[in-house]
Amino acid sequence: MAKKSAKNEKTNVCRLLDQAGIPYETHFYPHGDEAVDGTTVATILNQPTERVFKTLVTRGPTSKSGCFVFVIPVAAELDLKAAARAAGQKSIEMLHVNELLGLTGYIRGGCSPVGMKKLFPTFIDQSALDQPTIMVSGGKIGIQVELSPTELAGLVKAQFAPLTAASGG
């Protein structure tokens, strides 16, 4: 049975955006106990997939911080070579799902670039700059926040880079 998110629910992501004075809009979608893929989220919210972004956490072999965060359109796949170039690494690999909560504080399907336990080096696909606003997870399954990609980048100290095959990565 699908659950509904409380329309007035404030996540840590929302609180951090409020504290930073960054304007955003919260979007709620019904969900079950499991995460749904980002393309489905875009469909439910009646948004084009190029405006809804997913947050992926990776690990590089020579990084001191250990992890890198990549924010890409939900219908795209991360180009690992392009991501490694952006991060200045020889290679990167996806973080195992069972490591996600301990390292970021988020679960699969609710991982946001905002409010992780640690501010990891973060990269946003350059296609975000083509959009006035983008949506990223609000920190829980069932919640997305819509905000300016440049405001998001400023908050999480992200760089824009080509990270998918579609963006020239």
Residue pairs with C-beta under 8 A, 6 or more apart in sequence:
1 32
2 30
2 31
2 32
3 30
3 31
3 32
3 33
3 142
4 28
4 30
4 142
5 28
5 29
5 30
5 31
5 140
5 142
5 143
7 28
9 28
9 140
9 143
11 115
11 138
11 139
11 140
11 143
12 115
12 139
13 112
13 114
13 115
13 137
13 138
13 139
13 143
13 145
14 24
14 26
14 138
14 139
14 145
16 114
16 115
16 155
17 24
17 114
17 145
17 147
17 155
20 155
22 147
22 148
22 151
22 152
22 155
23 147
23 148
23 151
24 145
24 146
24 147
25 133
25 145
25 146
25 147
26 138
26 143
26 144
26 145
26 146
27 45
27 135
27 138
27 143
27 144
27 145
27 146
28 142
28 143
28 144
29 41
29 44
29 45
29 142
29 143
29 144
30 44
30 142
31 141
31 142
34 109
35 107
35 108
35 109
35 110
35 141
36 44
36 109
36 141
37 74
38 49
38 52
38 53
38 54
38 74
38 75
39 49
39 74
39 75
41 52
41 74
41 144
42 48
42 49
42 51
42 52
42 74
42 75
45 52
45 135
45 144
47 135
49 73
49 74
49 75
50 73
50 75
50 127
50 130
50 131
51 73
51 131
51 133
51 134
51 135
52 73
52 74
52 134
52 135
52 144
53 71
53 72
53 73
53 74
53 124
53 125
53 128
53 134
53 135
53 136
54 71
54 72
54 73
54 74
54 136
54 137
55 69
55 70
55 71
55 111
55 112
55 113
55 136
55 137
56 69
56 70
56 71
56 72
56 78
56 94
57 67
57 68
57 69
57 70
57 94
57 95
57 100
57 103
57 104
57 111
57 120
58 67
58 68
58 69
58 70
58 78
58 80
58 83
58 87
58 92
58 93
58 94
58 95
59 66
59 67
59 68
59 92
59 93
59 94
59 95
60 66
60 67
60 68
60 84
60 87
60 89
60 90
60 91
60 92
61 89
61 90
61 91
62 89
62 90
63 87
63 89
63 121
65 118
65 120
65 121
66 103
66 120
67 95
67 103
67 104
67 118
67 120
68 83
68 87
68 89
68 92
68 120
68 121
68 122
68 123
69 113
69 116
69 120
69 121
69 122
69 123
69 156
69 158
70 78
70 83
70 86
70 122
70 123
70 124
70 125
70 163
71 113
71 122
71 123
71 124
71 125
71 128
71 136
71 152
71 158
72 78
72 124
72 125
72 163
72 164
73 125
73 127
73 164
73 166
76 125
76 164
76 165
76 166
76 167
77 164
77 165
78 94
78 163
78 164
79 162
79 163
79 164
79 165
79 169
80 91
80 92
80 93
81 169
82 161
82 162
82 163
82 164
82 169
83 92
83 123
83 163
83 169
84 90
84 91
84 92
85 161
86 123
86 159
86 161
86 162
86 163
87 121
87 123
95 103
97 108
100 106
100 107
100 108
100 111
101 107
103 116
103 117
103 118
104 111
104 116
104 117
104 118
105 115
105 116
105 117
106 112
106 116
106 137
106 139
107 141
109 137
109 141
110 137
110 138
110 139
110 140
110 141
110 143
111 137
112 136
112 137
112 138
112 139
112 145
113 122
113 124
113 136
113 152
113 156
113 158
114 136
114 139
114 145
114 152
114 155
114 156
115 139
119 156
119 157
122 156
122 157
122 158
122 159
123 158
123 159
123 160
123 161
123 163
124 149
124 152
124 153
124 158
124 159
124 160
124 161
124 163
125 160
125 161
125 162
125 163
125 164
125 167
125 169
126 160
126 161
126 162
126 163
126 167
126 168
127 164
127 166
127 167
128 134
128 149
128 152
128 160
129 149
129 150
129 160
131 149
132 148
133 146
133 147
133 148
133 149
134 146
134 147
134 148
134 149
134 152
135 144
135 145
135 146
136 144
136 145
136 147
136 152
137 143
137 144
137 145
138 144
138 145
149 160
152 158
153 159
153 160
161 169
162 168
162 169
163 169
